[in-house]
Amino acid sequence: MKNHHRKSKSVENILQFLITSMKGLSQVILIENALTGVIILIAISCSSLALGIISLLSSVIGTLIGKIGGADDSDIRQGLFGFNSVLTGLALMLFMSGTSRWFIALFGAAVAALLTAAFMHLMKFTELAVLTTPFIILTWFVLLTTYKLKYFHLSEKLVPQDLSSWNLIIEGDINWIEGAISGIGQIFFLDNTLSGILLFIAVFIEGWRLGLFAVIGNAVALFVSYWLGAEHLLIYAGLYGYNAILATMAVGTVFTGYKLSGHSIFVGILAAILTVPLTASVTTWLLPYGLPALTMPYVLCTWIFLGAKKVLPSL
């Protein structure tokens, strides 16, 4: 009976660990839901099986470090040690080249969990959310090592560019349908229509209100970036949409406790609008280094609103 009880307990622990790892995937889009995490994993795997494997292993590694490190059990179960690891693993897998990138991506996922813990401690004093800051900082630092360390190889996708000879190319038509879907995919570096549809489904499974904010954020970013004269290729590729989606969800409901109302939608729209010039600015700032903007516009925008709300409670 004792052996049977131990086996049953072991199975239960493994199942709980896998559920937590799925939540690590879902927390990338500010959701604590294992089913949402499973759909996200399917969406990533539809675009690339290799990326699906990396994202799963990265979430497992981040969760494992949280458990081994003795983190608060509530934080672990929410998946808070997984999502920065997932994004870091995906980014390093995509933006590095060579056979060593698998090891670099998984090692980066482990370090991302440590950095997440450090930021959890630091951000307690500001009362602001950690968000994806550990992923952003770690990814930028690793990508910059390629200029000084021979073992690290930067992908040809990332090329430093001289701003003095930069030309803004805004010719060409915009595929509005593709733009409406691709924005959410870019959160996970995906450029795949089926993946985008699955990711929207993943959000709506958590709740139609949250799904509505995701749709609003993407739509606002599309039209504002077009009105401000952004490059058409970047608009319909979703590169202005993904930060807006995250910021709208974060500011409109997740971190403010807003219920669906005219006020929450208004604040969410303001956040989405702000991400557009922030995205343009951060992208330009990083061009000479050949670095991607990642989710920095979303982080900056969310911090602005959450910080302002401490002083302007009616915001």
C-alpha positions as CSV (number, residue, x, y, z in Angstrom):
1,M,0.0,0.0,0.0
2,K,2.9,2.4,0.8
3,N,4.5,1.8,-2.5
4,H,1.2,2.3,-4.3
5,H,0.7,5.6,-2.4
6,R,4.3,6.7,-3.3
7,K,3.7,6.0,-7.0
8,S,0.4,7.8,-6.9
9,K,2.1,10.8,-5.2
10,S,4.9,10.8,-7.7
11,V,2.5,10.8,-10.6
12,E,0.5,13.6,-9.0
13,N,3.7,15.7,-8.5
14,I,4.8,15.1,-12.2
15,L,1.4,16.1,-13.4
16,Q,1.4,19.2,-11.2
17,F,4.8,20.1,-12.5
18,L,3.7,19.8,-16.1
19,I,0.6,21.9,-15.4
20,T,2.9,24.6,-13.9
21,S,5.2,24.4,-16.9
22,M,2.2,25.0,-19.2
23,K,1.3,28.0,-17.1
24,G,4.8,29.3,-17.7
25,L,3.9,29.4,-21.4
26,S,0.6,31.1,-20.8
27,Q,2.1,33.8,-18.5
28,V,3.9,35.2,-21.6
29,I,0.5,36.6,-22.5
30,L,-0.4,37.5,-18.9
31,I,-2.6,34.5,-18.3
32,E,-2.5,31.8,-15.7
33,N,-4.1,28.9,-17.5
34,A,-2.6,25.5,-18.3
35,L,-5.0,24.9,-21.2
36,T,-4.0,28.2,-22.7
37,G,-0.4,27.1,-22.3
38,V,-1.0,23.9,-24.2
39,I,-2.6,25.8,-27.1
40,I,0.3,28.2,-27.1
41,L,2.7,25.2,-27.4
42,I,0.7,23.8,-30.3
43,A,0.7,27.2,-32.0
44,I,4.5,27.5,-31.7
45,S,5.0,23.9,-32.8
46,C,2.8,24.5,-35.9
47,S,5.3,27.2,-37.0
48,S,8.4,25.2,-36.0
49,L,8.7,21.9,-34.1
50,A,12.2,23.0,-33.0
51,L,10.8,26.2,-31.4
52,G,8.0,24.1,-29.8
53,I,10.6,21.9,-28.2
54,I,12.7,24.8,-27.0
55,S,9.7,26.6,-25.5
56,L,8.6,23.5,-23.6
57,L,12.1,22.8,-22.3
58,S,12.7,26.4,-21.4
59,S,9.5,26.5,-19.3
60,V,10.4,23.3,-17.6
61,I,13.9,24.6,-16.8
62,G,12.6,27.9,-15.4
63,T,10.0,26.1,-13.3
64,L,12.6,23.6,-12.1
65,I,14.9,26.3,-11.0
66,G,12.1,28.0,-9.1
67,K,11.4,24.7,-7.2
68,I,15.1,23.8,-6.6
69,G,15.8,27.3,-5.4
70,G,13.0,27.2,-2.9
71,A,10.9,30.0,-4.3
72,D,7.4,30.8,-2.9
73,D,5.2,27.9,-4.0
74,S,2.4,30.3,-5.0
75,D,4.8,32.1,-7.5
76,I,5.9,28.7,-8.9
77,R,2.4,27.4,-9.4
78,Q,1.4,30.6,-11.2
79,G,4.1,29.9,-13.8
80,L,6.1,33.1,-12.9
81,F,9.4,31.4,-13.3
82,G,8.7,30.0,-16.7
83,F,7.6,32.8,-19.0
84,N,10.9,34.8,-19.2
85,S,12.7,31.5,-19.7
86,V,10.3,30.6,-22.6
87,L,10.9,34.0,-24.3
88,T,14.7,33.9,-23.8
89,G,14.9,30.3,-25.1
90,L,12.9,31.2,-28.2
91,A,14.9,34.5,-28.9
92,L,18.3,32.9,-28.5
93,M,17.3,30.0,-30.7
94,L,16.1,32.3,-33.4
95,F,18.8,35.1,-33.2
96,M,21.8,32.9,-32.7
97,S,23.3,30.6,-35.4
98,G,25.4,27.4,-35.3
99,T,24.9,24.0,-33.6
100,S,25.7,25.5,-30.2
101,R,22.5,27.7,-30.2
102,W,20.5,24.8,-28.6
103,F,22.8,24.8,-25.6
104,I,23.0,28.6,-25.5
105,A,19.2,28.9,-25.6
106,L,18.6,26.4,-22.8
107,F,21.3,27.8,-20.7
108,G,19.8,31.2,-21.3
109,A,16.5,29.9,-20.1
110,A,18.1,28.8,-16.9
111,V,19.7,32.2,-16.3
112,A,16.5,34.0,-17.2
113,A,14.8,32.2,-14.2
114,L,17.6,33.4,-11.9
115,L,17.3,36.9,-13.3
116,T,13.5,36.8,-12.8
117,A,14.0,36.0,-9.1
118,A,16.5,38.9,-8.8
119,F,14.0,41.3,-10.4
120,M,11.2,40.0,-8.2
121,H,13.3,41.2,-5.3
122,L,14.3,44.5,-6.8
123,M,10.9,45.4,-8.1
124,K,9.2,44.9,-4.7
125,F,10.5,48.4,-3.7
126,T,8.8,50.0,-6.7
127,E,5.6,48.0,-6.6
128,L,5.8,47.6,-10.4
129,A,5.5,44.3,-12.2
130,V,8.6,42.5,-13.4
131,L,7.0,41.7,-16.8
132,T,9.5,40.5,-19.4
133,T,12.4,42.7,-18.3
134,P,14.7,39.7,-17.4
135,F,14.2,38.3,-20.9
136,I,14.9,41.6,-22.6
137,I,18.1,42.4,-20.7
138,L,19.5,38.8,-20.9
139,T,18.8,38.4,-24.6
140,W,20.4,41.8,-25.5
141,F,23.5,40.9,-23.4
142,V,23.9,37.5,-25.0
143,L,23.5,38.8,-28.5
144,L,26.1,41.4,-27.9
145,T,28.6,38.8,-26.8
146,T,28.8,37.7,-30.5
147,Y,31.0,40.7,-31.3
148,K,33.7,39.7,-28.7
149,L,33.4,35.9,-28.1
150,K,34.1,33.5,-30.9
151,Y,31.8,30.7,-29.5
152,F,28.7,32.9,-30.0
153,H,27.4,33.4,-33.5
154,L,24.8,36.0,-34.4
155,S,22.1,35.2,-36.9
156,E,22.3,36.9,-40.3
157,K,18.8,38.2,-39.6
158,L,20.3,40.8,-37.2
159,V,22.5,43.3,-39.0
160,P,23.8,46.5,-37.5
161,Q,22.7,49.5,-39.6
162,D,24.1,53.0,-40.0
163,L,21.3,55.5,-39.1
164,S,23.0,58.2,-41.3
165,S,22.1,56.3,-44.4
166,W,18.7,55.0,-43.2
167,N,15.8,55.2,-45.6
168,L,12.2,54.9,-44.5
169,I,10.4,52.6,-47.0
170,I,6.6,53.1,-46.8
171,E,5.6,52.0,-50.3
172,G,3.4,49.0,-51.0
173,D,0.0,47.8,-50.0
174,I,-0.8,46.6,-46.5
175,N,-2.4,43.2,-46.0
176,W,-4.9,44.2,-43.3
177,I,-6.1,40.6,-42.7
178,E,-2.6,39.4,-42.2
179,G,-1.8,42.3,-39.9
180,A,-4.9,41.5,-37.8
181,I,-3.6,38.0,-37.1
182,S,0.2,38.4,-37.2
183,G,0.6,40.8,-34.3
184,I,-0.2,38.2,-31.6
185,G,2.1,35.7,-33.2
186,Q,5.1,38.1,-33.0
187,I,4.9,37.9,-29.2
188,F,6.4,34.4,-29.7
189,F,8.4,35.5,-32.8
190,L,6.0,33.6,-35.1
191,D,5.0,34.7,-38.6
192,N,2.4,32.0,-39.3
193,T,-1.4,32.6,-39.8
194,L,-2.5,29.4,-38.2
195,S,-0.3,30.1,-35.2
196,G,-1.8,33.6,-34.8
197,I,-5.4,32.2,-34.9
198,L,-4.5,29.6,-32.3
199,L,-3.0,32.3,-30.0
200,F,-6.1,34.4,-30.2
201,I,-8.1,31.3,-29.3
202,A,-5.7,30.7,-26.4
203,V,-6.5,34.2,-25.1
204,F,-10.3,33.9,-25.5
205,I,-10.3,30.6,-23.6
206,E,-9.2,32.6,-20.5
207,G,-12.0,35.0,-21.0
208,W,-13.7,37.0,-23.8
209,R,-13.0,40.3,-22.1
210,L,-9.2,39.6,-22.2
211,G,-9.6,38.5,-25.8
212,L,-11.4,41.7,-26.6
213,F,-8.5,43.8,-25.2
214,A,-6.1,41.8,-27.3
215,V,-8.1,42.5,-30.4
216,I,-8.5,46.2,-29.6
217,G,-4.7,46.6,-28.9
218,N,-3.8,45.0,-32.2
219,A,-6.3,47.0,-34.2
220,V,-5.3,50.3,-32.6
221,A,-1.6,49.6,-33.3
222,L,-2.4,48.8,-37.0
223,F,-4.3,52.0,-37.7
224,V,-2.1,54.3,-35.6
225,S,1.2,53.0,-37.1
226,Y,-0.3,53.4,-40.6
227,W,-1.5,56.9,-39.8
228,L,1.9,57.9,-38.5
229,G,3.6,56.6,-41.6
230,A,5.3,53.5,-40.5
231,E,6.9,51.0,-42.9
232,H,4.1,49.0,-44.4
233,L,6.1,45.7,-44.3
234,L,6.5,46.1,-40.5
235,I,2.8,47.0,-40.0
236,Y,1.3,43.9,-41.6
237,A,4.1,41.7,-40.2
238,G,2.7,42.5,-36.8
239,L,5.9,44.2,-35.5
240,Y,3.8,47.2,-34.2
241,G,1.0,45.0,-32.9
242,Y,2.5,42.6,-30.4
243,N,3.7,45.2,-27.9
244,A,0.3,47.0,-28.2
245,I,-1.6,43.7,-27.5
246,L,0.5,43.0,-24.3
247,A,0.3,46.6,-23.1
248,T,-3.5,46.9,-23.7
249,M,-4.1,43.6,-21.8
250,A,-1.8,44.7,-19.0
251,V,-2.9,48.2,-18.5
252,G,-6.6,47.7,-19.4
253,T,-7.3,44.8,-17.1
254,V,-4.6,42.4,-15.8
255,F,-2.6,44.7,-13.5
256,T,-5.2,47.3,-12.7
257,G,-8.1,45.2,-11.8
258,Y,-10.4,47.0,-14.2
259,K,-13.6,45.3,-15.3
260,L,-14.8,45.8,-18.8
261,S,-16.0,49.4,-19.0
262,G,-15.6,52.5,-21.1
263,H,-12.8,53.7,-18.8
264,S,-10.8,50.5,-19.0
265,I,-11.1,50.4,-22.8
266,F,-10.1,54.1,-23.0
267,V,-7.0,53.4,-20.9
268,G,-6.2,50.3,-22.9
269,I,-6.4,52.2,-26.2
270,L,-4.1,55.0,-24.8
271,A,-1.6,52.3,-23.9
272,A,-1.8,50.8,-27.4
273,I,-1.3,54.2,-29.0
274,L,1.8,54.9,-26.9
275,T,3.4,51.6,-27.9
276,V,3.6,52.7,-31.5
277,P,6.1,55.6,-31.1
278,L,7.8,53.7,-28.4
279,T,8.3,50.8,-30.8
280,A,9.6,53.1,-33.5
281,S,12.0,54.8,-31.0
282,V,13.4,51.6,-29.4
283,T,13.8,50.0,-32.8
284,T,15.8,53.0,-34.1
285,W,17.9,53.2,-30.9
286,L,19.0,49.6,-31.4
287,L,19.6,49.6,-35.1
288,P,23.3,50.4,-34.8
289,Y,23.8,47.4,-32.6
290,G,21.7,45.0,-34.7
291,L,19.4,44.2,-31.8
292,P,15.7,43.6,-31.9
293,A,13.3,45.7,-29.8
294,L,11.7,42.6,-28.3
295,T,9.0,43.5,-25.7
296,M,10.7,46.6,-24.4
297,P,8.0,49.0,-25.7
298,Y,5.4,47.0,-23.8
299,V,7.4,47.1,-20.6
300,L,8.1,50.8,-20.8
301,C,4.4,51.6,-21.6
302,T,3.1,49.4,-18.8
303,W,5.5,50.9,-16.3
304,I,4.5,54.4,-17.3
305,F,0.8,53.7,-16.7
306,L,1.2,51.6,-13.6
307,G,3.7,54.1,-12.1
308,A,1.4,57.0,-13.0
309,K,-1.5,55.3,-11.3
310,K,0.3,55.4,-8.0
311,V,0.2,59.2,-8.1
312,L,-3.0,59.5,-10.3
313,P,-5.3,56.9,-8.8
314,S,-8.2,58.0,-11.0
315,L,-6.2,57.1,-14.2
